[in-house]
């Protein structure tokens, strides 16, 4: 079994979470005042959507636990944020 160090990055706007191959292990999401979403893509802003989490309006901060080895992103991890902030755990 391969083991890697887990790292984290917090984003308040859409952007790159990590610039090369990695696995996303989990998320912490802070919803905004209106309903929104966190969309993780592989291959930049126009890449393939790998994971979408819809967020409620004015909701509380919540965790998204990803089982097993996490979700593989072969190129990079790009987060498109709509009315939400996110911390991405990867490695």
DSSP file (Angstrom, degrees, kcal/mol; ACC not computed):
  #  RESIDUE AA STRUCTURE BP1 BP2  ACC     N-H-->O    O-->H-N    N-H-->O    O-->H-N    TCO  KAPPA ALPHA  PHI   PSI    X-CA   Y-CA   Z-CA
    1    1 A X              0   0    0      0, 0.0     2,-0.3     0, 0.0     0, 0.0   0.000 360.0 360.0 360.0 127.0    0.0    0.0    0.0
    2    2 A X        -     0   0    0      2,-0.0     2,-0.4     0, 0.0     0, 0.0  -0.663 360.0-165.4 -85.8 138.6    1.4    3.4   -1.0
    3    3 A X        -     0   0    0     -2,-0.3     2,-0.3     0, 0.0    88,-0.0  -0.977   6.7-177.6-126.6 139.2    1.1    6.2    1.4
    4    4 A X        -     0   0    0     -2,-0.4     2,-0.2     0, 0.0    -2,-0.0  -0.903  34.8 -96.4-129.8 159.9    1.6    9.9    0.8
    5    5 A X        -     0   0    0     -2,-0.3     2,-0.5    86,-0.1    85,-0.0  -0.539  38.8-129.8 -71.2 140.3    1.6   13.0    2.9
    6    6 A X        -     0   0    0     -2,-0.2     2,-0.2    83,-0.0    85,-0.2  -0.808  28.4-176.1 -94.5 132.8   -1.7   14.9    2.8
    7    7 A X  E     -A   90   0A   0     83,-3.3    83,-2.5    -2,-0.5     2,-0.3  -0.747   8.3-148.6-120.5 169.3   -1.6   18.6    2.0
    8    8 A X  E     -A   89   0A   0     -2,-0.2     2,-0.3    81,-0.2    81,-0.2  -0.985  11.0-172.7-142.0 150.9   -4.3   21.2    1.9
    9    9 A X  E     -A   88   0A   0     79,-1.6    79,-2.8    -2,-0.3     2,-0.4  -0.992  15.0-145.9-140.8 138.4   -5.2   24.4    0.1
   10   10 A X  E     -A   87   0A   0     -2,-0.3     2,-0.4    77,-0.2    77,-0.3  -0.881  15.4-170.0-105.3 136.0   -8.0   26.8    0.8
   11   11 A X  E     +A   86   0A   0     75,-3.3    75,-2.4    -2,-0.4     3,-0.1  -0.984  22.0 179.0-127.3 135.5   -9.7   28.7   -2.0
   12   12 A X  S    S+     0   0    0     -2,-0.4     2,-0.3    73,-0.2    72,-0.1   0.424  80.4  30.1-107.6  -5.4  -12.2   31.6   -1.8
   13   13 A X  S    S-     0   0    0     73,-0.1    66,-0.1    70,-0.1    -1,-0.1  -0.950 104.0 -72.5-145.3 161.9  -12.5   31.9   -5.6
   14   14 A X  S    S+     0   0    0     67,-0.3     2,-0.3    -2,-0.3    66,-0.2  -0.259  75.9 109.0 -56.7 141.0  -12.3   29.5   -8.6
   15   15 A X  E     -E   79   0B   0     64,-2.1    64,-2.9    -4,-0.1     2,-0.3  -0.978  67.1 -43.1 170.6-178.3   -8.7   28.4   -9.3
   16   16 A X  E     -E   78   0B   0     -2,-0.3    62,-0.2    62,-0.2     3,-0.1  -0.546  33.5-176.9 -74.7 129.1   -6.1   25.7   -9.3
   17   17 A X  E    S-     0   0B   0     60,-3.0     2,-0.3     1,-0.4    61,-0.2   0.749  77.9  -2.5 -92.7 -30.8   -6.0   23.5   -6.1
   18   18 A X  E     -E   77   0B   0     59,-1.5    59,-2.8     4,-0.0    -1,-0.4  -0.934  61.9-140.7-162.1 140.6   -2.9   21.5   -7.3
   19   19 A X  S    S+     0   0    0     -2,-0.3     2,-0.3    57,-0.2    57,-0.0   0.257  75.3  26.5 -95.7  11.6   -1.0   21.6  -10.6
   20   20 A X  S    S-     0   0    0     57,-0.0    55,-0.2    53,-0.0    53,-0.1  -0.885 101.8 -38.7-153.5-172.4   -0.2   17.9  -11.3
   21   21 A X  S    S+     0   0    0     53,-0.4     2,-0.3    -2,-0.3    53,-0.2  -0.262  72.2 131.9 -57.6 132.9   -1.4   14.3  -10.7
   22   22 A X  E     -B   73   0A   0     51,-2.1    51,-3.0    54,-0.1     2,-0.4  -0.965  51.6-107.8-165.6 175.3   -2.8   13.7   -7.2
   23   23 A X  E     -B   72   0A   0     -2,-0.3    68,-2.0    49,-0.2     2,-0.5  -0.977  24.3-135.1-117.8 132.4   -5.7   12.2   -5.3
   24   24 A X  E     -BC  71  90A   0     47,-2.6    47,-2.2    -2,-0.4    66,-0.3  -0.768  21.8-178.1 -85.1 126.1   -8.3   14.4   -3.5
   25   25 A X  E     -     0   0A   0     64,-3.1    41,-1.4    -2,-0.5     2,-0.3   0.689  56.6 -30.2-100.0 -24.0   -8.9   12.9   -0.1
   26   26 A X  E     -DC  65  89A   0     63,-1.3    63,-2.7    39,-0.2    -1,-0.3  -0.972  50.8-132.3 178.7 170.1  -11.5   15.2    1.3
   27   27 A X  E     -DC  64  88A   0     37,-2.0    37,-2.8    -2,-0.3     2,-0.4  -0.972   3.0-155.0-138.1 150.8  -13.1   18.7    1.3
   28   28 A X  E     -DC  63  87A   0     59,-1.9    59,-2.4    -2,-0.3     2,-0.4  -0.996  25.8-165.3-121.3 123.8  -14.3   21.3    3.9
   29   29 A X  E     -DC  62  86A   0     33,-3.0    33,-2.3    -2,-0.4     2,-0.6  -0.918  16.6-163.6-118.3 133.9  -16.9   23.5    2.3
   30   30 A X  E     - C   0  85A   0     55,-2.5    55,-2.1    -2,-0.4    31,-0.1  -0.933  23.1-142.7-112.6 105.5  -18.2   26.8    3.6
   31   31 A X  E     - C   0  84A   0     -2,-0.6    53,-0.3    29,-0.3    52,-0.1  -0.262  12.7-131.3 -66.1 154.4  -21.5   27.7    1.8
   32   32 A X        -     0   0    0     51,-2.5    26,-2.3     2,-0.5    27,-0.5  -0.140  38.5 -79.6 -90.5-168.5  -22.3   31.3    0.9
   33   33 A X  S    S+     0   0    0     24,-0.2     2,-0.3    25,-0.2    -2,-0.1   0.797 115.9  37.6 -67.4 -30.1  -25.4   33.3    1.4
   34   34 A X  S    S-     0   0    0     23,-0.2    -2,-0.5     1,-0.1    24,-0.1  -0.810 105.5 -78.2-119.0 163.6  -27.2   31.7   -1.6
   35   35 A X        +     0   0    0     -2,-0.3     2,-0.2    22,-0.1    21,-0.2  -0.208  64.1 144.7 -58.7 148.1  -27.1   28.2   -2.9
   36   36 A X  E     -F   55   0B   0     19,-1.7    19,-2.6    -4,-0.1     2,-0.3  -0.712  32.1-118.9-157.1-153.6  -24.0   27.2   -4.9
   37   37 A X  E     -FG  54  82B   0     45,-1.9    45,-2.5    17,-0.3     2,-0.5  -0.992   7.2-137.1-162.4 160.6  -21.6   24.5   -5.7
   38   38 A X  E     -FG  53  81B   0     15,-2.5    15,-2.7    -2,-0.3     2,-0.5  -0.995  25.8-173.0-122.2 120.1  -18.0   23.2   -5.7
   39   39 A X  E     -FG  52  80B   0     41,-2.3    41,-3.1    -2,-0.5     2,-0.5  -0.968   8.3-157.7-118.7 121.3  -17.0   21.5   -8.9
   40   40 A X  E     -FG  51  79B   0     11,-3.1    10,-2.8    -2,-0.5    11,-1.6  -0.870  15.1-170.6-100.9 128.4  -13.6   19.8   -9.1
   41   41 A X  E     -FG  49  78B   0     37,-3.1    37,-2.5    -2,-0.5     2,-0.6  -0.877  21.0-140.1-120.7 149.6  -12.2   19.3  -12.6
   42   42 A X  E    S+F   48   0B   0      6,-2.6     6,-2.0    -2,-0.3    35,-0.2  -0.941  89.2  30.1-106.7 113.0   -9.3   17.4  -14.0
   43   43 A X  S    S-     0   0    0     -2,-0.6     3,-0.4     4,-0.2    -1,-0.2   0.694 117.2 -73.0 111.3  27.7   -7.5   19.4  -16.8
   44   44 A X  S >  S-     0   0    0     -3,-0.4     3,-2.0     1,-0.2    34,-0.2  -0.283  83.8 -34.5  86.2-171.5   -8.0   23.1  -15.8
   45   45 A X  T 3  S+     0   0    0      1,-0.3    -1,-0.2    34,-0.1    -3,-0.0   0.745 143.1  39.4 -62.8 -25.7  -11.1   25.3  -15.9
   46   46 A X  T 3  S+     0   0    0     -3,-0.4    -1,-0.3    -5,-0.0    -2,-0.1   0.184  98.3 113.9-106.6  16.6  -12.4   23.6  -19.1
   47   47 A X  S <  S-     0   0    0     -3,-2.0     2,-0.4     1,-0.2    -4,-0.2   0.091  78.1 -62.0 -77.0-169.4  -11.4   20.1  -18.0
   48   48 A X  E     -F   42   0B   0     -6,-2.0    -6,-2.6     1,-0.1     2,-0.4  -0.611  50.2-121.7 -79.7 128.8  -13.5   17.0  -17.2
   49   49 A X  E     +F   41   0B   0     -2,-0.4    -8,-0.2    -8,-0.2     3,-0.1  -0.593  37.2 168.7 -71.8 124.4  -15.8   17.4  -14.2
   50   50 A X  E     +     0   0B   0    -10,-2.8     2,-0.3    -2,-0.4    -9,-0.2   0.750  63.5  14.8-105.8 -36.2  -14.8   14.7  -11.6
   51   51 A X  E     -F   40   0B   0    -11,-1.6   -11,-3.1    20,-0.0     2,-0.4  -0.989  57.5-172.5-148.0 131.6  -16.8   15.7   -8.5
   52   52 A X  E     -F   39   0B   0     -2,-0.3     2,-0.5   -13,-0.2   -13,-0.2  -0.995   1.6-175.6-126.0 130.1  -19.7   18.1   -7.9
   53   53 A X  E     -F   38   0B   0    -15,-2.7   -15,-2.5    -2,-0.4     2,-0.3  -0.981  15.2-149.0-124.1 117.6  -21.0   19.1   -4.5
   54   54 A X  E     -F   37   0B   0     -2,-0.5     2,-0.4   -17,-0.2   -17,-0.3  -0.644  14.2-149.8 -84.2 143.3  -24.0   21.3   -4.3
   55   55 A X  E     -F   36   0B   0    -19,-2.6   -19,-1.7    -2,-0.3     2,-0.1  -0.891   9.1-124.0-118.2 144.2  -24.2   23.7   -1.3
   56   56 A X    >   -     0   0    0     -2,-0.4     3,-1.1   -21,-0.2     2,-0.3  -0.393  38.7 -90.4 -79.6 161.0  -27.3   25.0    0.5
   57   57 A X  T 3  S-     0   0    0      1,-0.3   -24,-0.2   -22,-0.1   -23,-0.2  -0.536 105.4  -8.0 -69.6 133.4  -28.0   28.7    1.0
   58   58 A X  T 3  S+     0   0    0    -26,-2.3    -1,-0.3    -2,-0.3   -25,-0.2   0.795  97.8 160.0  50.9  35.5  -26.5   30.1    4.3
   59   59 A X    <   -     0   0    0     -3,-1.1     2,-0.2   -27,-0.5    -1,-0.1  -0.257  41.9 -98.3 -80.7 171.9  -25.6   26.6    5.4
   60   60 A X        -     0   0    0      1,-0.1   -29,-0.3   -30,-0.1    -4,-0.1  -0.499  48.6 -83.8 -85.7 159.3  -23.0   25.6    8.0
   61   61 A X        -     0   0    0     -2,-0.2     2,-0.3   -31,-0.1   -31,-0.2  -0.383  57.6-177.0 -59.4 137.1  -19.5   24.5    7.2
   62   62 A X  E     -D   29   0A   0    -33,-2.3   -33,-3.0    -3,-0.1     2,-0.3  -0.968  22.2-123.5-142.0 158.6  -19.4   20.8    6.4
   63   63 A X  E     -D   28   0A   0     -2,-0.3     2,-0.5   -35,-0.2   -35,-0.2  -0.728   7.9-154.8 -99.2 146.4  -17.0   18.0    5.5
   64   64 A X  E     -D   27   0A   0    -37,-2.8   -37,-2.0    -2,-0.3     2,-0.5  -0.956  16.6-159.8-117.9 108.7  -17.0   15.8    2.4
   65   65 A X  E     -D   26   0A   0     -2,-0.5     2,-0.6   -39,-0.2   -39,-0.2  -0.767   1.0-157.0 -91.8 129.5  -15.2   12.6    3.3
   66   66 A X        -     0   0    0    -41,-1.4    -2,-0.0    -2,-0.5     5,-0.0  -0.931  17.7-136.5-109.3 119.2  -13.9   10.6    0.3
   67   67 A X    >   +     0   0    0     -2,-0.6     3,-1.7     2,-0.1     2,-0.0  -0.090  59.7   2.8 -72.7 170.0  -13.4    6.9    1.1
   68   68 A X  T 3  S-     0   0    0      1,-0.2     3,-0.1     3,-0.0    -2,-0.1  -0.281 129.0 -16.8  62.8-134.6  -10.6    4.6    0.1
   69   69 A X  T 3  S-     0   0    0      1,-0.3    -1,-0.2    -2,-0.0    -2,-0.1   0.348  99.4-116.3 -87.9   5.0   -7.6    6.1   -1.7
   70   70 A X    <   -     0   0    0     -3,-1.7     2,-0.5   -45,-0.1    -1,-0.3  -0.340  46.8 -46.5  88.5-175.0   -9.5    9.3   -2.7
   71   71 A X  E     -B   24   0A   0    -47,-2.2   -47,-2.6    -3,-0.1     2,-0.4  -0.859  57.4-130.2-100.5 126.2  -10.4   10.5   -6.2
   72   72 A X  E     -B   23   0A   0     -2,-0.5     2,-0.5   -49,-0.2   -49,-0.2  -0.603  18.9-171.1 -81.0 130.1   -7.6   10.4   -8.8
   73   73 A X  E     -B   22   0A   0    -51,-3.0   -51,-2.1    -2,-0.4     4,-0.1  -0.984   3.2-168.9-115.7 115.1   -6.9   13.5  -10.9
   74   74 A X  S    S+     0   0    0     -2,-0.5   -53,-0.4   -53,-0.2    -1,-0.1   0.752  80.7  22.2 -81.7 -24.5   -4.5   12.6  -13.6
   75   75 A X  S    S-     0   0    0      1,-0.4     2,-0.3   -55,-0.2   -54,-0.1   0.842 123.2 -51.9-106.0 -57.9   -3.6   16.1  -14.8
   76   76 A X        -     0   0    0    -54,-0.1     2,-0.5   -32,-0.1    -1,-0.4  -0.941  48.1-101.0-168.1 178.1   -4.4   18.7  -12.1
   77   77 A X  E     -E   18   0B   0    -59,-2.8   -60,-3.0    -2,-0.3   -59,-1.5  -0.976  33.6-179.8-120.6 118.7   -7.2   19.7   -9.7
   78   78 A X  E     -EG  16  41B   0    -37,-2.5   -37,-3.1    -2,-0.5     2,-0.5  -0.976  13.1-152.8-118.6 129.4   -9.2   22.9  -10.7
   79   79 A X  E     -EG  15  40B   0    -64,-2.9   -64,-2.1    -2,-0.4     2,-0.7  -0.897   4.1-163.0-106.2 123.0  -12.0   24.1   -8.4
   80   80 A X  E     - G   0  39B   0    -41,-3.1   -41,-2.3    -2,-0.5     2,-0.4  -0.925  17.9-163.1-101.2 115.8  -14.9   26.0   -9.8
   81   81 A X  E     - G   0  38B   0     -2,-0.7     2,-0.4   -43,-0.2   -67,-0.3  -0.847  16.4-177.8-108.1 134.0  -16.6   27.8   -6.9
   82   82 A X  E    S- G   0  37B   0    -45,-2.5   -45,-1.9    -2,-0.4   -50,-0.2  -0.947  78.9 -26.1-128.9 109.9  -20.1   29.2   -6.9
   83   83 A X  S    S+     0   0    0     -2,-0.4   -51,-2.5   -47,-0.2     2,-0.3   0.887 119.9  89.8  54.1  44.5  -21.2   30.9   -3.7
   84   84 A X  E     - C   0  31A   0    -53,-0.3     2,-0.3   -72,-0.1   -53,-0.2  -0.989  62.6-141.4-160.2 157.8  -18.8   28.8   -1.6
   85   85 A X  E     - C   0  30A   0    -55,-2.1   -55,-2.5    -2,-0.3     2,-0.3  -0.890  25.9-164.8-117.0 154.7  -15.3   28.5   -0.2
   86   86 A X  E     -AC  11  29A   0    -75,-2.4   -75,-3.3    -2,-0.3     2,-0.5  -0.997  22.7-155.2-144.4 145.7  -13.4   25.2   -0.1
   87   87 A X  E     -AC  10  28A   0    -59,-2.4   -59,-1.9    -2,-0.3     2,-0.5  -0.994  23.6-156.2-113.2 124.0  -10.4   23.6    1.5
   88   88 A X  E     -AC   9  27A   0    -79,-2.8   -79,-1.6    -2,-0.5     2,-0.5  -0.882   3.4-156.7-104.8 126.0   -9.1   20.7   -0.6
   89   89 A X  E     +AC   8  26A   0    -63,-2.7   -64,-3.1    -2,-0.5   -63,-1.3  -0.904  28.2 160.4-101.0 125.8   -7.1   17.9    1.0
   90   90 A X  E      AC   7  24A   0    -83,-2.5   -83,-3.3    -2,-0.5   -66,-0.2  -0.900 360.0 360.0-141.9 164.9   -4.9   16.1   -1.5
   91   91 A X              0   0    0    -68,-2.0   -67,-0.2    -2,-0.3    -1,-0.1   0.337 360.0 360.0 150.0 360.0   -1.9   13.9   -1.7
